[in-house]
Structures are given as C-alpha cells and as structure tokens.
Amino acid sequence: MSEIATEPITAGWARSVLPERPLDANKGTFGKVLVVAGSVNYIGAAYLACSGAMRVGAGLVTLATPASVQPILASKLTEVTHLPLPELRLSPGVISEKALRSVRGALSSYNVLLVGCGLGQNKHTESFVYDLLLGNTRNVLPSVIDADALNVIRYNGEWWQSLTDNAILTPHPGEMSRLTGLSVEKVQSARAGIARKMAQKWHKTVVLKGANTIVAASDGKTMISPFANPGLASAGTGDVLSGVIAGLLAQGLTLTHAAACGVYLHGTAGEMVSEKIGDAGMIASDLLPVLPLAIKRLKEN
C-alpha cells in the first residue's frame, strides 16, 4: 500500500480549533470525563490519563478504578472525583464483571468516556470491557479507547459493527498490528495509508501513535503530526495523550479536531520539555505541568 497525501497539523490549525474559555464559565461548561482505568499492576496509567484530561481544561474528571487501588490514586489526584469499582475477591486491584452496573449507572452524568489505560488483561476485566463497549446495552457516549480496551475488542470478529461510531481509537503500532492482522513492519511501512483505510472501514477516528503520529477520520481526512521526539518513547506518554484527547472532546471539539489538536498539544509539550532537559530521561509526568503552557504558547503565537 503506498503512502497517501496527508495534511500537516500546523500551529495555525490547532489554534483555530482550541476550545473557547468564556469568562462566565463553570465546570459544566468544559465537560465531564469518566475515565475507566488502572489496576494493581498499572496504577500510574490511571493517574496519567486523568491528569492529561485535567491539564487541557476539562471541567470535571472522574476516575473509575478498582476499589483497593482507589485510595492510592486519591492521594495523587486531589482534583479528581472517584468511582471505586467492584474487584475480584481473590485478585484485589482487578476489575470484576460486576463493575459493569456501576459504570453503566454513571454514564449519563458524563460527556465523554475514556477506557483502557492500565486495565490489564485479566479475563474478568476483559469481560467487563467487552460488555461495556460491545454488549447489548453498550456505551454510546463519545469515547476514547486505548491500550487494554483495544486488546479486548480485537478478539471479537467485526467489532467495529458494535462499537459506537463516536469513538477515537489510539493504538500504537503493535496494537494496530493486532487490530488489523498486519505485521508491525507493514503498519510502519505505510502508516498514513493503513490508518486512513482502517478509519474508513471501521467508521472510527484512528490515532496511530509514534513518530509523526497519524490522525485519520472516518471520512478519509488524514493529518500528520510534525513532531518526532524520542523523549516521548517511554511508558505512560500514550496515557497522557489519551487523557488530553478526552479532555478536548469533553469541551465540545469534534472527534477529528479533538484527536488532532490533542496530538499537537502533546507533541508541543514534549518539545518544550526537551528544550529544558533534553530527550533522554524525559518521563510521562514531565508533560503534565507543561500542557497548559503549550496551550498558552499556541494562543499567544
């Protein structure tokens, strides 16, 4: 498959779609995000995803995570509200199928669902994710689907037929390989073309992460990030990006605009951190306090 023409994500374009911040706003103005994330082995992923959403201006972020993990995260996420979820009796820190009722009951209070970061691949958690996203009474909120949630849906035949079209998928090349059945090498050899083809086939927005991240919309529009920063090649930066995209989506941006603007802000924050400390040793949490500065820089320039 040959590469196709792509539109660059420029500063001017990103500036044009930034959410407005009216002076008479309240937290409801900027949207509410429900983040279903975390497990005993991947506590940090939930922290990074929630923080990413907050740092780009979401009005309210709620974390739904296993009950025994919640106190740890509450000590780090002082501005986040919490929905502790039922967990396995013999495996504390792992979401059980019984969590579905709690999450379904909460969905109507939110504008956006982010699911997948650090959930792990326990079969009970996978059953919960399947029922939430693909089951008979599945979620229909605008959604950002990442990490372990992507690993669940790919097992289920023509999953895109059941998954809401209001979805942004954020795979790295390995996850894209599993979703498509193509080798990682094939995915990487034709990133824009494959992302575009899959976005159209699945009727979803696809963010294919990596150097010069690709954003492909279901209508064929394809955009490419100007950033290729090795400092972002470390654990957790993808969780931050998912949170950033969810936070922008909650503020009223379209699926494509939230995905592409989120990619641009995430990349800008990475460049700003690199300018200060270099790209070796940059960690995901370094991006968090810089995200508001990236927005400020974009508005001022």
N, C-alpha and C positions, 0 to 999 in steps of 0.2 A: 504494500500500500504506500503510495507516495504521499509526501507531506503536502498539506493544503495551505492556501493563503490564510494568514491569521492577522487579526487586528491587535496592535500592541495596547496594553493597558498603560495609558500615559497619566502623568500627574494632572493634566487638564481634565481628562475624562473622569478620573477618580474624584477630583474636586467637584465636578458638576453633579455627582450623584450623592455626595455626603449628606446624611440626614440633617435636616434643619434643627436648630436648638432654640425654640421660641422662649422669650423671657417669662412668659406666663405658664410655662410647662409644669407638670407634676410627673411623678414616676410612671404613671399610666401612659403619659404621652409617649414615652420612649420604649414601651413594650415590656412584656414579661416572658422570660425564657425558663422553661423547665429542662434541666439537664439530668439525664439518667446516665450515670457514670460511676466508675470506681468499683473496686473490690479489694480484698485483703492484700493482694499482690501488687495492685496498681492504684494505690491511693493518690499518688501525685497527679495522675491523669485527670481526675475529677477536679482537683484544685486548679490546674492549669486551664481547663476548659471553662470553668465558671469565671475565673479571673479574666480570661480573654474577652468574654461577653461583657463583663462589667467595665473593662478598661476602654471599650469603644462606645460606651454610653447607654447600654441597656438600662431600663428603669428598675427592673427587679429580676433577680436570678434566684431560682430555687433549685437546690441540689437534691435529687432522689438517689439515695445510695444505701447500701446495706446498713442495717441498724447499728451493728457493732463498729463500723467504720466511721459513722457519722460524728461521734464526739471528737475524733482526731481532726476531721476536716472542719468542724465547727470552730476549733481553736485557731485555725488558719484563715477561715473565710468568715470574718466577722460581719460583713455586709450581706452575706447570702442567707436566705431562709432555707429551711430544711424539711425534707420529707423522708424520714427513715423508712426503709423498706424491709419487709419480711425476708429472712435469710434462712439458709439451710441449718437445721439443728446440729447436724454433725460436721458442718463446714461453715463456721461463723465467718462473716465477711463475704459470703457469696449469695447473690440474689436468688431467691426461690421463685417458682411459678406463682406462688401466692401474691407476689408483688404486683401482678397484673391489675388486680382490683384496685389497689391504692393509686396506681398511676392513671388508670382509666378514669377514676373518680376525680382526679386533679386536672386533667387536660383542658377542660372547659374554662379554666381560670387563666390560661396562658395563650400567648400569641404564637410561640414557636417551641418546638421540641428538638432538643439535641440528644442523640442517643448513640452510645457505643464506646466512648473513651474509657479504656481501662476496665471494661466489664469482665474480661476473662472469657474462657471458652468452656466453662463447666456446662454439662448437658442441661441442667435445670435452668441456668441463666439463659442458655440458647433457646430453650422452650419459651421462656418469658418474652424474649426479644421477638421470636417468630410470631407469637400471638399478638404482641403489641403492634407490629408493623405489617404483618401479612394475614392475620387471622380474620375471622368473620366479622368481628366488631373492631377492626383495626383503626389505628390513629389516622386522622385526615388533616391534622394541623400541618402548616408549613414546617418542614423538618430538615435537619442536618444529620446525615447518617455517616458515621465514621467507624474506623477500627473494627472492634469485635462485632458490631452490628452488621458491617459489611460481610464479615466472615460467616455470619448466620444466614443472611438472605441468599447467598450464592449457592447454598445447598438445595434450594427449593425451586427447581425447574425454571419456568418462566416467571420468576419472582417479580419482574417489573410490571406484570399484568395486575398484581395485587397491591403493590406498593403505591401510595399516593403519588400523583404527578407533581405535587408541591414539595418535591424533595431535592436536596442537594447532596450528592454523593462525593465524598472526599478521599478517594483511595490514593495510597502511594503505589509505585509500580508493582510491587508484589501483590497487593490487594487487587489491583486492576487485572493482573495476570489471572488471579483466581476467579474474578468475576466474569472474565471473557473466555477463559480457557486457552489464551495465548501465552507464549513464554514471556518472561520478563524482557528478554532481549528483543523480541518482536514488538512489545509495547514501547520500549525505549527507542526503537529504530524509527517509529512513525507516531510519535506521541500525539501530535495535533490531529492527524487523520483518524487515529483509533478513538481518541476521546470524542471527536465530533460524530463519528459513526455510531458509537455506543450511546451517546446522549440522544441521538435521533431515534435509534432503535428502542431504547428504554423509555423515551419521553421523560427524561430527567435532566437536571443540570449536573454536569460532571466536572469536578476539580481534580485533575490529575497532578498530584504533587511532585515536587522535585525541582531541579534547576530549571528556571524559566517555566514555572507552573502553568498548565493549560486550563482554561475555563471554557467549557463547551456547553452551549444551551441546546434545548430540545429542538429549537427551530433552525439549528445549523450554525448560528453565530458562534465564532470561536475567537477567543482572546488569549494573549500570551503575556506573562509577567516579564518585566525587564530584568528581574533580579535572579542571579545565580550566586548564592552566597554559601560557601562551605560551613560557615558558622551555624547555619540553620540545620545542618545534617547531624542532629543529635536528638536523643529521646525527649519527647514532650512538646517539641515545636509544632507538630501536627495537631496536638490537643489544643494549643493556644489558637491556632488558625481556625479550627472548628468552632471554638468559642467566639472568636472575632466575627466569623460569618453569621453565626446565630444571633449575636448581638445586633448586627446591622439589619438582619432580616426582621428582627423584632421591632425595629424602628421604622419599618414600612418600606424598605427597599425591595425591589423585585428579586426573584431568585438569582437571576444573572447578575444584577447590579450588586447584590449583597456578596455573592461569591467573588466577583472580580475586584470590587472595592476592598473586600477583606483580604484578598491575596496581595493587593497593592500596599495596604497599610502594614500588613505582616512583614512584607519584604522591606518596606521603608524602615520599620523598627529594627529589623535585622541589620540593615546598612548603618543605622545610627549607632547601634551597639558596637558594630565592627569598627566604626570610626574611633570609638572611645577606647576599646580594649583589645581590638583585633579579633580574628575569627576563630582562633584556637582557644578553646576553653569557654566559649560562649555557651550558656545554658538557657533552656527554655524560659525560665523565670526572669532572666535578664530582659526579655522582651516586654514584660507586663507594664512596668512603670514608664516605658518609652512609648507605648502605643498612644497615649493621649498627646504626647509631644509630636508624634508622627502626624496625627490629625491636625494639630496646631500648625506645624510646618506646612502641611498641604494647604490649609486655609490661607496662610499668610503669603505663600509664594505663588 
